[in-house]
Amino acid sequence: MIKAPDKLTVPLFVAGPFMTGYLKYKGILESSDQLDFGQNNHGYQYFLNLSSPSKLLDSSSGLIPANDFLQEIPEGYDIPYKGMLILTEKHSELYAIILLSPKDNFDSVLNEINQTLDSIRLTIYTKMEN
């Protein structure tokens, strides 16, 4: 789960449809839907087909920081990926929940985490200094 960049300060009801159009324009959107999950969380869910992690970076135009979750994928591991992106809002800030997996096992991984999605509760927290 990552927080959207501070420069992206539009509300969810604007960002959700915009993201649908943007991902469709980039040719990576399989489907999109509105979603309620966890304890009073709502947002937009997108299923994406990606030829490689680099295509996700190219398609995001900086909306998805390269140094977050994509660094977990070994460099040069250019196989087809499928992804699920949930865009949600809490306390007027946008958050993205991202599942990215090789296309072959995406469905089984998604089935494993379905209960986790239902238990997500987004709350604001204050970072404590040491």
C-alpha positions as CSV (number, residue, x, y, z in Angstrom):
1,M,0.0,0.0,0.0
2,I,1.5,3.4,-1.0
3,K,0.3,6.9,-0.5
4,A,-0.2,8.9,-3.7
5,P,2.3,11.7,-4.3
6,D,1.5,14.9,-2.5
7,K,1.2,16.6,-5.9
8,L,-1.8,14.5,-6.6
9,T,-4.4,16.3,-4.5
10,V,-7.6,15.6,-6.4
11,P,-10.5,13.8,-4.6
12,L,-11.2,10.2,-5.2
13,F,-14.5,10.9,-7.2
14,V,-12.3,12.7,-9.7
15,A,-9.2,10.6,-9.6
16,G,-11.1,7.2,-10.0
17,P,-12.7,7.9,-13.4
18,F,-9.6,9.8,-14.5
19,M,-7.4,6.8,-13.7
20,T,-9.9,4.5,-15.6
21,G,-9.6,6.6,-18.7
22,Y,-5.8,6.9,-18.4
23,L,-5.2,3.2,-18.0
24,K,-7.5,2.4,-20.9
25,Y,-5.7,5.0,-23.1
26,K,-2.4,3.3,-22.2
27,G,-3.8,-0.1,-23.3
28,I,-3.2,-1.9,-20.0
29,L,-6.7,-1.8,-18.5
30,E,-8.5,-5.2,-18.4
31,S,-11.5,-4.0,-16.2
32,S,-12.4,-1.5,-13.6
33,D,-15.1,-1.2,-11.0
34,Q,-16.1,0.7,-7.9
35,L,-15.4,-1.3,-4.7
36,D,-16.3,-1.4,-1.0
37,F,-13.9,-3.3,1.2
38,G,-12.8,-3.6,4.8
39,Q,-14.3,-1.4,7.4
40,N,-16.1,1.5,5.5
41,N,-13.4,1.8,2.8
42,H,-14.4,2.4,-0.8
43,G,-12.6,3.1,-4.0
44,Y,-11.9,2.0,-7.5
45,Q,-10.5,-1.4,-8.5
46,Y,-8.5,-1.8,-11.7
47,F,-7.2,-5.1,-13.2
48,L,-4.2,-4.5,-15.4
49,N,-2.4,-6.6,-18.0
50,L,1.3,-5.7,-18.3
51,S,3.9,-7.0,-20.6
52,S,6.6,-6.2,-18.0
53,P,7.2,-4.1,-14.9
54,S,8.9,-1.5,-17.0
55,K,5.6,-1.0,-18.9
56,L,3.9,-0.2,-15.6
57,L,6.5,2.5,-15.0
58,D,6.1,3.9,-18.5
59,S,2.4,3.9,-18.2
60,S,2.2,5.6,-14.8
61,S,4.1,8.8,-15.8
62,G,5.4,9.2,-12.2
63,L,2.2,8.4,-10.4
64,I,3.7,5.2,-9.1
65,P,7.1,5.7,-7.5
66,A,9.7,3.4,-9.1
67,N,11.5,2.9,-5.8
68,D,8.6,1.4,-3.9
69,F,7.1,-2.0,-4.8
70,L,8.7,-2.4,-8.3
71,Q,12.2,-2.8,-6.8
72,E,11.1,-6.1,-5.4
73,I,10.9,-7.6,-8.9
74,P,14.3,-8.8,-10.1
75,E,15.7,-6.7,-12.9
76,G,15.4,-8.2,-16.3
77,Y,12.4,-10.4,-15.2
78,D,10.4,-9.3,-18.3
79,I,7.5,-11.7,-18.3
80,P,3.8,-10.9,-18.6
81,Y,2.3,-9.6,-15.3
82,K,-1.2,-9.0,-14.2
83,G,-2.0,-6.4,-11.5
84,M,-4.7,-5.2,-9.3
85,L,-4.8,-1.6,-8.3
86,I,-7.2,-0.2,-5.7
87,L,-7.4,3.5,-5.5
88,T,-8.9,4.7,-2.2
89,E,-9.1,7.8,-0.1
90,K,-8.8,8.4,3.6
91,H,-8.7,11.8,5.4
92,S,-8.6,13.6,2.0
93,E,-5.5,11.7,0.8
94,L,-5.3,9.1,-1.9
95,Y,-3.8,5.7,-1.4
96,A,-3.0,2.8,-3.8
97,I,-3.2,-0.8,-2.8
98,I,-1.2,-2.8,-5.4
99,L,-1.0,-6.5,-6.2
100,L,1.4,-7.4,-9.0
101,S,2.2,-11.0,-9.9
102,P,3.3,-13.0,-12.9
103,K,0.2,-13.6,-15.0
104,D,0.5,-17.4,-14.6
105,N,-0.3,-17.4,-10.8
106,F,-2.1,-14.1,-10.4
107,D,-5.5,-15.7,-9.8
108,S,-4.2,-18.0,-7.1
109,V,-2.4,-15.2,-5.3
110,L,-5.5,-13.0,-5.4
111,N,-7.6,-15.8,-3.9
112,E,-5.1,-16.1,-1.1
113,I,-5.3,-12.4,-0.2
114,N,-9.1,-11.9,-0.6
115,Q,-9.8,-12.2,3.1
116,T,-7.0,-9.7,3.8
117,L,-8.6,-7.2,1.6
118,D,-11.8,-7.5,3.6
119,S,-10.0,-6.8,6.8
120,I,-8.1,-3.7,5.6
121,R,-8.9,-0.6,7.7
122,L,-7.2,2.6,6.6
123,T,-6.5,5.0,9.5
124,I,-4.3,8.1,9.7
125,Y,-1.3,7.8,11.9
126,T,1.4,10.2,13.1
127,K,5.0,9.2,12.6
128,M,6.9,9.2,15.9
129,E,10.4,10.6,15.9
130,N,13.1,8.6,17.7
